[in-house]
């Protein structure tokens, strides 16, 4: 598969306001019938005109990637008789891949469900015809860094995009860092499950700071609309309450300054719980738990503990869990303890 790693500037032909410009207009207007007539005229008049770009550096194929344009028009444009390639040897591959970037970026959280579905279908068409998932474009990011849904990410993973999951863009962000900034918890969980490294931070602030600033629609939130789900996700998987942003502000200082009282209450609860958790999970206490589990495997010794009612297989799983316990993630442990005491939730809202 052809692979390009440098940023590509989408300028490979002069602006054209005649038939080629009309073709792009028909595509953007979803006018398939007139588009076919224009295609025939262009094919007879200038077979390489498909590569010409408008003032926004788009070919007709790029225009078909825009939201609200039917996938049928892209399907027509991708037919062999409707695509003539001249100039550079890699002209065909380059156009397919830059179109893929345009298509993936149109699959954002501002799009409705139909537009998202169409974006995934269009991306699949381009990938089936040889577009690469490794070409970098805007912000020096491959397509995976611009996805706006789990469906689009799943499609790119089918074509090998997972090998670049921790690639960093010009802002020092990875794909999962972008999803955290955008407040997309489902997408962040998807990346984490597929091997994303949460230890790679962001250039200006930590993942926790990004989660505090995120919201479902990508803007700063009011207290009643804060993305507490994203904040909890980051705290459980990349917890570093000692981190500071580029202004030197701690996590708690940032929530105080932004007057985000729910986030402040959650972090204060965790900080108050940390000493208890650190005492509970000292190496000495973990070893004592492990030894008591070993004893419970003996039917007589474990009779009073109640552990003897577990099957040997289940008991081995419990022991394995204790042995593999990560005593360094105290923030996640503190959050679990708080939720256990409060019926599985955090008492941070005004109504609590």
C-alpha positions, 0 to 999 in steps of 0.5 A, a space after each residue: 500500500 502506498 504510504 506518504 508521511 509528510 504533510 500534503 498541500 492540496 494544490 496540484 492544478 489551476 482553478 477552473 471556472 468552466 465545465 470543471 467548476 460546474 461539475 463541482 457545483 453539481 456535486 455539492 448540489 447533489 444533482 446527479 443527472 446534470 453531473 453525468 451530463 457534465 462528466 460526458 462533456 468534460 471527458 470529450 473536451 479535456 480528459 485530465 480536467 478531473 484533477 483541477 481544483 477550485 479556489 478551496 483546492 478541491 477536485 470534484 471527488 473532494 467535493 463529494 466528501 462534503 456532508 449532505 452530498 450523497 455517496 451515490 455521487 462519489 460512487 459515480 465519480 470513482 468509476 474508471 471511466 470518470 477518472 482520468 489521471 495525468 501529471 505526477 505518477 502518484 496523482 491517483 493515489 494522492 487524490 484518493 488519500 487527500 479525499 479520505 482525509 476530507 471524508 474522515 474530517 466530515 465525520 464529526 460530532 456536529 454531523 447528524 446520524 445520516 451524515 455520519 453514516 454517509 461519511 463512513 460509507 464514502 471512506 470505505 469506498 476510498 479505502 477499497 480503491 487504495 487510499 492509505 490510512 497513513 497520509 498526514 494532512 491537517 495538523 500533520 495527523 493521519 486520518 485516525 487523528 480526525 475521526 469523530 465516531 467509533 464507526 469511522 475508527 473501526 473502519 480505519 482499523 480494518 485497514 491497518 490504522 492501529 499501527 499509528 495510534 500513538 502518532 503525535 501531531 503538530 500540537 503534541 497530541 495523539 488520537 486519544 488526546 484529541 478525543 479527550 479534548 473533544 469530550 468523546 468518551 466512547 471514542 476515547 474508550 475505543 482507543 484505550 481498548 485498542 492499545 492507545 498509550 495514556 502515558 503520552 500527555 499533551 503539550 500544553 496540559 495533562 489529560 486531566 486538564 483537557 478533560 476538565 475543559 472538555 464538554 459534549 459539544 467541544 466548548 467550555 461547559 457550565 456546571 450543569 453541563 460538564 462532561 463529568 463522564 470524561 473526567 472520570 474516565 481520565 482519572 481512572 486511566 491516567 490519574 496524575 493529580 499532581 500534574 500542572 498545565 502550561 500556566 503552572 496551575 494544578 488540577 484543583 486550582 484550574 477547577 476553582 478558577 473556572 468555577 466548575 464546582 462539580 469537578 472541584 467537589 469530585 477532585 476534593 473527594 478523591 484527595 480526601 480519600 487518598 490517604 485511606 487508600 494508600 494505607 489500605 494498599 500498602 505492600 504489607 496489606 496486599 501480601 496479607 490479603 494474598 496469604 489469607 486467600 491462599 489459606 482459604 483454599 484449604 477447606 478447613 482453614 477457609 470454612 470461617 472465611 466463607 471463601 471455601 464456597 468458591 470453586 478452585 477456578 474462581 479462587 485462582 482468578 481472585 488470587 491472580 487479581 490480587 497478585 496483579 494489583 497495581 498499587 500505584 493507581 491510588 486515584 482509581 482505587 479512591 474513586 471505587 471506594 467513594 462509589 461503593 459508599 454512595 450506591 455506585 455514584 459520586 455525591 457531587 451535584 447540588 441535589 446530592 
